[in-house]
Amino acid sequence: MDLSFSDSERAFQREVRGWFAANTPGHLRRKVVTGQMLNKDEIVQWQRRLDDQGYLVVGWPKEHGGSGWTPTQRYLFDLERAAANAPVGLSMGVIMLGPVLMAFGTEAQKARYLPRIRRCEDWWCQGYSEPGAGSDLASLKTSAVTDGDDYVINGSKIWTTYAHWANMMFCLVRTANTGKKQEGISFLLIEMDRPGIEVRPIVSIDGEHHLNQVFFTDLCVPRSNLVGREGQGWEIAKYLLTHERTSIAGVADSKAALANLYAEAARRRAGGRPLLDDPAVRIKLARAEIDLMALEYTNLRVLSSTAAGKAPGPESSLLKIMGTAVQQTLSELSVEFGGEQAWPWYASGALGETDHAHAMERYAFLRAATIYGGSDEVQKTVLARSLLGKTAA
Ligand SMILES: Cc1cc2nc3c(=O)[nH]c(=O)nc-3n(C[C@H](O)[C@H](O)[C@H](O)COP(=O)(O)OP(=O)(O)OC[C@H]3O[C@@H](n4cnc5c(N)ncnc54)[C@H](O)[C@@H]3O)c2cc1C
């Protein structure tokens, strides 16, 4: 994309590029390039390193430690971070809960949790989905019944990413069964070490343990852990989801992954010539590049309207649909380029640690990208409703 930047923006870009070049540990780069997940310790250490530099909560207001950067600076920052194959920070606290607490939390909640999110002193997980409530989230049944100064909670959450690493959960619970189902939902913060919580692992198709089912049995949580008003949970949940969907798009990381694929296609030979000479390969790369370019423009539009004070709206659904489609395409190309090297997962590691040793795991995991954060079908309905609404107006 040909965008023009001012001299000071170019200087900022050089500074960020220099910092990531000097400070991204080689083993983390390697994990990013080969599509491996970071472990908990690596994420915590990296997040703290970014925060030390003022590079973590760049989208937060300055009073809470944010950067005060313009949308252009944030865009350039993310491009440079991804181009250096540096990992992104943890999203549950920084991207999702942080903005929610700033908008709906009490002063005490902000004072306690926002600094702890920055330092990764709390690991947050998201307790939204339930066995009978995913796309139809408002049907959730986990109940929170008032008992003196506490809520007593019973029910179960599912697909809870990294609940086994988390010490905190932000959770949707049902505090009323009267009126519209959306009106009886509340947003609670839950300490994971309270008695009455059980976390059971779910191993996903990539062979890894990211996911869990969480059970609550007569769990007591202080009422002061409520965010916003009782019954305001649906409004808060929707606010959080727009931030989640926008972040899932991962434009800068897809650009870096595409650049890595181009470099590899130029380097790797098949039938005595570089892969890039093969018209079929070129067409696939070009298609991915075109989709990515369209996605990037949409992302820039959302960034500039956010800068003008507008919360991301239905555009976040568009970003999510397109962003995850591009991620899936790129992971498919990586498996294709790797050929037999992409299959050591099945071959019990017989081929050793190659550049593509984890390509198949990533490919498999990313099948879920069109489901988590709200499935494609549901996002398309959100978009259709908003477009029809505009036409009608
Ligand atoms: C890897 C992964 C990580 C996740 N992490 C978390 C997490 O940390 N916390 C959390 O709370 N949740 C998490 N989820 C859950 C995720 O948000 C849900 O899986 C998702 O919302 C879909 O809900 P569901 O699985 O119940 O599917 P369902 O809602 O049962 O949907 C099944 C199928 O029916 C389609 N469908 C459903 N309703 C409609 C409709 N109205 N119109 C058209 N099609 C429809 C869906 O698109 C889908 O294809 C995660 C999921 C995955 C896969």
The ligand as an SDF file (V2000), in Angstrom:
LIG
                    3D

 53 58  0  0  0  0  0  0  0  0999 V2000
  -10.2320  -21.8760   19.7370 C   0  0  0  0  0  0  0  0  0  0  0  0
  -11.4080  -21.2730   20.4360 C   0  0  0  0  0  0  0  0  0  0  0  0
  -11.1950  -20.4300   21.4980 C   0  0  0  0  0  0  0  0  0  0  0  0
  -12.2860  -19.8930   22.2000 C   0  0  0  0  0  0  0  0  0  0  0  0
  -12.0590  -19.1230   23.3100 N   0  0  0  0  0  0  0  0  0  0  0  0
  -13.1150  -18.6860   24.0390 C   0  0  0  0  0  0  0  0  0  0  0  0
  -12.8930  -17.9850   25.2680 C   0  0  0  0  0  0  0  0  0  0  0  0
  -11.7530  -17.7630   25.7110 O   0  0  0  0  0  0  0  0  0  0  0  0
  -13.9850  -17.6020   25.9850 N   0  0  0  0  0  0  0  0  0  0  0  0
  -15.2680  -17.8100   25.5580 C   0  0  0  0  0  0  0  0  0  0  0  0
  -16.1970  -17.4030   26.2400 O   0  0  0  0  0  0  0  0  0  0  0  0
  -15.5090  -18.4870   24.3920 N   0  0  0  0  0  0  0  0  0  0  0  0
  -14.4610  -18.9280   23.6350 C   0  0  0  0  0  0  0  0  0  0  0  0
  -14.6870  -19.6270   22.4780 N   0  0  0  0  0  0  0  0  0  0  0  0
  -16.0670  -19.9390   22.1030 C   0  0  0  0  0  0  0  0  0  0  0  0
  -16.5790  -19.2160   20.8700 C   0  0  0  0  0  0  0  0  0  0  0  0
  -16.8650  -17.8710   21.1300 O   0  0  0  0  0  0  0  0  0  0  0  0
  -17.8050  -19.9990   20.3850 C   0  0  0  0  0  0  0  0  0  0  0  0
  -17.3380  -21.2650   19.9330 O   0  0  0  0  0  0  0  0  0  0  0  0
  -18.5290  -19.3030   19.2700 C   0  0  0  0  0  0  0  0  0  0  0  0
  -19.1840  -18.1530   19.7460 O   0  0  0  0  0  0  0  0  0  0  0  0
  -19.5720  -20.2340   18.6010 C   0  0  0  0  0  0  0  0  0  0  0  0
  -20.4140  -20.7910   19.5510 O   0  0  0  0  0  0  0  0  0  0  0  0
  -20.6320  -22.3690   19.6550 P   0  0  0  0  0  0  0  0  0  0  0  0
  -19.3120  -23.0510   19.6730 O   0  0  0  0  0  0  0  0  0  0  0  0
  -21.5730  -22.6250   20.7830 O   0  0  0  0  0  0  0  0  0  0  0  0
  -21.3320  -22.7750   18.2750 O   0  0  0  0  0  0  0  0  0  0  0  0
  -22.8730  -22.6510   17.9230 P   0  0  0  0  0  0  0  0  0  0  0  0
  -23.3670  -21.3190   18.3510 O   0  0  0  0  0  0  0  0  0  0  0  0
  -23.5800  -23.8490   18.4180 O   0  0  0  0  0  0  0  0  0  0  0  0
  -22.8110  -22.6690   16.3410 O   0  0  0  0  0  0  0  0  0  0  0  0
  -22.6740  -23.8750   15.6000 C   0  0  0  0  0  0  0  0  0  0  0  0
  -22.7520  -23.5160   14.1280 C   0  0  0  0  0  0  0  0  0  0  0  0
  -24.0410  -22.9450   13.8210 O   0  0  0  0  0  0  0  0  0  0  0  0
  -23.8750  -21.6620   13.2120 C   0  0  0  0  0  0  0  0  0  0  0  0
  -24.9330  -20.7500   13.7110 N   0  0  0  0  0  0  0  0  0  0  0  0
  -25.2840  -20.5780   14.9870 C   0  0  0  0  0  0  0  0  0  0  0  0
  -26.2490  -19.6260   15.0630 N   0  0  0  0  0  0  0  0  0  0  0  0
  -26.4920  -19.1960   13.8110 C   0  0  0  0  0  0  0  0  0  0  0  0
  -27.3520  -18.2150   13.2420 C   0  0  0  0  0  0  0  0  0  0  0  0
  -28.1740  -17.4930   14.0090 N   0  0  0  0  0  0  0  0  0  0  0  0
  -27.3230  -18.0290   11.8990 N   0  0  0  0  0  0  0  0  0  0  0  0
  -26.4810  -18.7550   11.1160 C   0  0  0  0  0  0  0  0  0  0  0  0
  -25.6340  -19.6970   11.6010 N   0  0  0  0  0  0  0  0  0  0  0  0
  -25.6380  -19.9200   12.9260 C   0  0  0  0  0  0  0  0  0  0  0  0
  -22.5170  -21.1720   13.6460 C   0  0  0  0  0  0  0  0  0  0  0  0
  -21.9790  -20.2560   12.7160 O   0  0  0  0  0  0  0  0  0  0  0  0
  -21.7130  -22.4680   13.6900 C   0  0  0  0  0  0  0  0  0  0  0  0
  -21.2440  -22.7750   12.4060 O   0  0  0  0  0  0  0  0  0  0  0  0
  -13.6180  -20.1690   21.7700 C   0  0  0  0  0  0  0  0  0  0  0  0
  -13.8210  -21.0080   20.6690 C   0  0  0  0  0  0  0  0  0  0  0  0
  -12.7430  -21.5660   20.0100 C   0  0  0  0  0  0  0  0  0  0  0  0
  -13.0110  -22.4800   18.8550 C   0  0  0  0  0  0  0  0  0  0  0  0
  1  2  1  0
  2  3  1  0
  2 52  2  0
  3  4  2  0
  4  5  1  0
  4 50  1  0
  5  6  2  0
  6  7  1  0
  6 13  1  0
  7  8  2  0
  7  9  1  0
  9 10  1  0
 10 11  2  0
 10 12  1  0
 12 13  2  0
 13 14  1  0
 14 15  1  0
 14 50  1  0
 15 16  1  0
 16 17  1  0
 16 18  1  0
 18 19  1  0
 18 20  1  0
 20 21  1  0
 20 22  1  0
 22 23  1  0
 23 24  1  0
 24 25  2  0
 24 26  1  0
 24 27  1  0
 27 28  1  0
 28 29  2  0
 28 30  1  0
 28 31  1  0
 31 32  1  0
 32 33  1  0
 33 34  1  0
 33 48  1  0
 34 35  1  0
 35 36  1  0
 35 46  1  0
 36 37  1  0
 36 45  1  0
 37 38  2  0
 38 39  1  0
 39 40  1  0
 39 45  2  0
 40 41  1  0
 40 42  2  0
 42 43  1  0
 43 44  2  0
 44 45  1  0
 46 47  1  0
 46 48  1  0
 48 49  1  0
 50 51  2  0
 51 52  1  0
 52 53  1  0
M  END
$$$$
